[in-house]
Amino acid sequence: MKFLRIKAIAKKELIQIWRDPLSLALAFMMPVLLLLIFGYAISLDVDNLTTIVYDADRSSTSRELIDELTASGYFSIVRFADSQREIDTYLDTGNARVAISIPMDFAKTVRTGGTAQLQIIVDGSDSNTATIALGYLSALTELYSQRIAGERITPLIEPRVRVWYNPELKSRNFIIPGLIAVIMMVIAALLTSLTFAREWERGTMEQLISTPVKPQELILGKLIPYFLIGFIDMALTVLMAVFLFDVPLRGNVFILGIVSGVFLFGALGLGIIISIVAKSQLVASQISMVATFLPSFLLSGFMFAISNMPVPLQIISRIIPARYFIIVLKGIFLKGNPLRILVMDAIFLLIFGAAVFVVANKKLQKKMV
């Protein structure tokens, strides 16, 4: 009888979803659109930096240096300035991020073995880009200096660097798995945050209360359809990550499915709690967006390293489920980690899911008294 009641509630919810085209569009199109928008918009790769060059020397040596910078692919020259003042204009307006000024006696100083001065100005309004650009310029000018000098300085220490898991250092490879966690957290909570609020607005909640359906049966019945939808969305986003964004999937797909199911149960349960507390769909949707998107985006380690955050925020981040799901996704996608390495993160997600279900059950019991 208990299973039949859950099945009846789930069937009712499926019919309600099917009759609501907006809910269907929200359920299936929104994750795809968000992953497309954020996947292409967010990138930490720094290349094709707009650069303005003022070459007062106009020698073959200075032109060779400019060609080296252009050939690296990191710098895109948008203008050869006629004066130093023109550099200021391009930097002020944002038309150039980097400015290089080559003095008049550059080639002569190089030929005589002196130290040629090269003025480099970087737009520091974006400190991350500026730091990376300066690193590129330092490395390129050092290599160029050694080449034209005809000698190579032997360092006392020669590091042998190897990059594991993401050898090409593509930011997309670690951004996309994090995006999947953030998007699924938001979508799952948003979908279920409208369930009970919709019943209250349509006046059908009193009918559900009067039935013999128990709170946990009602919650599970409403969760099941959205769990299936969430699982389909999860599969779509994973397929997009692999085949559209070329993110390597090195781990076990079966483990990914299990942990994703645990995560979805917790995220959907959080939406149920919001829906029980807020009797308005508008209020419920707003609360779910604030309660899921901002913590998942800012405190999960997706965009900002948790170790660099103040200690109070580091403590708060420990209760953000997206933090642990991001670790799992990166571990499965990039590292191919087995379950024994990911088990602690999976256990937290399991505890979170159980906790929100208990809270939702308690909250709904109060409504049914």
N, C-alpha and C positions, 0 to 999 in steps of 0.2 A: 504493500500500500504506500509506503514511504517513497519508493522509487517511482510509482505511478504518479504521485503528486508532483514530484520534481519534474518528471517528464511532461506533465500537463502544463506547468508553469513555463518550462523551456519552450514548449510548442507555441504557447500563447505569445511569448516574447519574440520568437522567430517570425510569427505571422505579423506582429506589430512592426518589426523591423522591415519586413518585406513590403509592407504597405506604406512605408515612409521612405521615399526616394532620397530625401536629404540625409537620412541616417545611413543609408547604403553608400551614398557618395562620400560621406564623412568617413565611413569605416574603411573603404577600399581605396579611394582616390587620394585622401589626405596624406597617408604615409608615403605614397609614391611621390606626390608633388613635393612634400617637405624634404625627402631625401634627394630629389633632383635639385631643388633650389639650394639647400644647404651644402650638398655634396659638391656642386660646382662653384658655389660662392665662397665657401670657406677653404682657404688654402694658406699654408704657412711657408710654401716654397717661394723663395725670393729669386726672381730672374727677370730679364728684360727691364731692368731699372732705367727709367727715362733719364738721360744724361745730356748735359750741355757741356761743350768743350770750347775753351778759349785757347787757341794755339798761337801764341805771340811769336814763337820761334819759326814755325812753318818750314821745318827741315825734314829730311828723310827719316831722321832718328825719331822725331816727335810723331811723324805720321805712322811709323812702324809701331810705336807704343800705342797709339790710338787703334790701329788695326788689331793689336793683341787683345785689347780690352773688348772690342766688338766681337772678335772671334770666340771669346769665352762663352758668349751667350747670356752672360749675366747683365750686360749693359747694352742699352739701345740708345744710340746717339740721335737726339731729336733736333739738335741745332749746333752749328759751329758759330760761336759768337764772334762779333767784330770788336767787342770791347768788354772790359771787366764789368762795366755797369749793366750790360745785358744779362750777365749771370744772375745778378741780384733780382732782376725782373722775373726771370724764369723760375727761380726758387720761391719768390714771394707769391706768385700766382699758382704754384703747384704744377706747372708744366714740366718741371724737371725735378727729380729727387736727388740727383748727384750732379755736382759741377766739378770739372777738372780744368785747372788753369796751368798751362805750360809756359814758363818764362822764356824771354827772348834768347838768352844765352844757354839754353838747355843742351843742345847738341855739342856746343863748344866745351862746356863743362864736362860732359860725358867723355869726349875724345881726349881731354887732357887728364883724365883720371880723377877729377874732382867729384864732389857730392852735389848732384843737381837737385835743386829744390822743385818740388811738384806740389802745387796747392790743390787740396781736395776738400770740397765743401759738401756735406751730406745733410739732407733735411732730417733733423732730429725730432720732428713732431710725431713720427712713428719710430720709437726707440728700438724696437725689435728689428725692423727693416734697416735702420741706420747702422746698427751693430753688425748685422750680417754683411751689409754693403762694404763697411770698412774692412772687415775680415777678407772679403774677396779682393779688394783693392790692394791690401797689404801683401797678400799671397802673390797676386799677379805681378805687381811691381818688383817684388823680390826675385821672382823667377826671371823676369825680363832683365833685371840688373845682372844676375849671374850669367845669363846667356850672352849679353853684349860685352861683358867683361872677359868672356872666354875662359872662365874658371868656376869651379864649384867648391864652395866652402864645405868641408867635411864636418858635420856636427859631432859633438862629443856623445850625444845620445840620439839614436835613430829609432823612433817608435815604429812598430809594425802594427798598424791599426786595422782591425777587422770589425765590420758592422754586421751584427747578427739580426735575423728576423726581418729587417727592412734595409737590405744592403744599398739600395738606391736612395735611401732617405726621402722617400716620397711621403709628403704629409698626408696625402689622401689615404694611404694604407692604414694609418692609425686614427684618422678623423672619421672615416666612414663607419667602422665598428662602433665608435663612440656615439655617432649620430643615430645609429640604429637603436641603441639603448635609450637615448633621450627621446626619440620620436615615439617609440613603442610605449614608453612610460606615459607620455602625454596623451597619446591616442587611447590607450587602454583605460586610463582613469577618466578621460573625457567621455568616452562611450557609456560607461556604466554610471557616471555621475548624473545622467539624465533619466535613469530607469525609474527609481522611486519618485523622483521629483515630477516626472510625467504623470505617474499615477495620482499623485496629490492634485496636480493641476486639472486633470480630467475627471476627478471625483470618483475614481475607481478604487482608490486605496481602501476606503471603508469596506468595500465588498471583499477585498482580499483579507482584511483583518477579520471579517466575520466568518471566513472559511476555516476548516480544520487544519489548514496548512501551517506547519510550524515555521518559526523564523528562519532556521537554518535551511529548511527545504525551499522556502521562498527565495532566499539569497542564492542558493545553488542553482535553482531553476532559472533565475535571471542571469547568473554568471555563465552558464554553459553556452548559450548562443554567442555571447561576446567573446568567450574563450576560443571558440572555433574561428570566429572572425579574426581575432587577434593572432591566432596561429597562422592563418592564411596570410595576413599582413606581414608577419615575421618571415614567412617563406618568401614572399615577394621581395622584401627588402634585402634578404640574404642573396637571392638570385641577382638582384640589381647590383649589389656590391661586387659580386664575383664576375658577372658577365658584362656589366656596363662600366663599372669603375675599375675593373681589373685588380681587385683586392684579392690576394691569395687566400684560399681556404685550406689550411694545412692540417686542421684537426679533424676529429670525428664528428660527422654530421649528427649521429644518433645522440651523442652527449650534448651537442648544441641544442637539439630538439628538446631533450629532457629539462635542461636548465632554463631554456626559454619558456617552457610550460610553467615551471615553478615561478619564474619572474612575472609572467603574465597573470598568474593567479593572484599574486600580491598586488600588482598594479590595478587589476580589476576590482579587487577587494577594497582598495583605497577609494576608488571611485564610488563604490557602493556606500561606504561610510559617508562620503560627501553628499550623496544623493539622499540618504536617510536624514541627515542633519538639515540640509537645505531643501525646502519644499517648493522652490522655484527653479525651473530649468535654467533660466538666465543666471541666477545667483550660483547655482551648482556648477555651471560651465565656467564661470569666472573664477570660482574658488579652485576648481580642478586645474585650471591653467596656471594659476599663481602657485599652487601647492606642488605642482609637478615640474613644470618647465623651468622655472628659475632655479630651484635646488638642483635639478638634474643637469642643467647647463653650466651652472657656476660652481657647485660644490661637489661634483662627482669626480673631478679630475679629468673631465673631458677636454676642457680648454685650458685650465690652469692647474699647475701642479699642487697637490694637496699639501706637500711638504713646505711650500712657500707661503701658505696661508697662516694667519694668526691662530694660536692654539685653540681659542674658543670655536673658531670655524672648523678646525680640524676635528674637534670633538663632535660638532653637529654633523659633519660629513659622514660620520660612522653610521648614522641612521638613514642615510640616503640609499635606497636600493639600487638606483642606477649606478652608483659607484662600484658595487660588486658585480653587476651585470656587465659593465664596461671591462672590468678585469677579465671576466670569463670570455667575453667576445674577442678581446685582443689576444688572449691566450690561445683560443681555438683557431682564430683566423691566422695570426702571424706566427705563433710559436708552435702550434700543433700540440698543446699541452694535453696530457691525459687527465682523467677525472681525479686521480689522487692528488694532483697539484691544485685543482680547482675546487676541491671538495669543501674547503672552509668557506669560500665565497658562496657556493651553492647552498650550504647549510644556513648561512645568514638569510639568503633569499627564502628558504623554506620556513625559517622562524618568522620572518616578516610576513609571509603569506598567512601562516597560522594565526599570528597576532591580529592582523587586520580582519580576518574572518571572525575571530572571537569578539573583537570590538564591534563589528557590524552586527553580529548576533545580539549582543547586549543592547546596542542602540535600538535595534528593531523591536526587541522585546518591550522596551519602554513605550514605544509607539503603539504596541498592540494591547497594552493594559487598558 
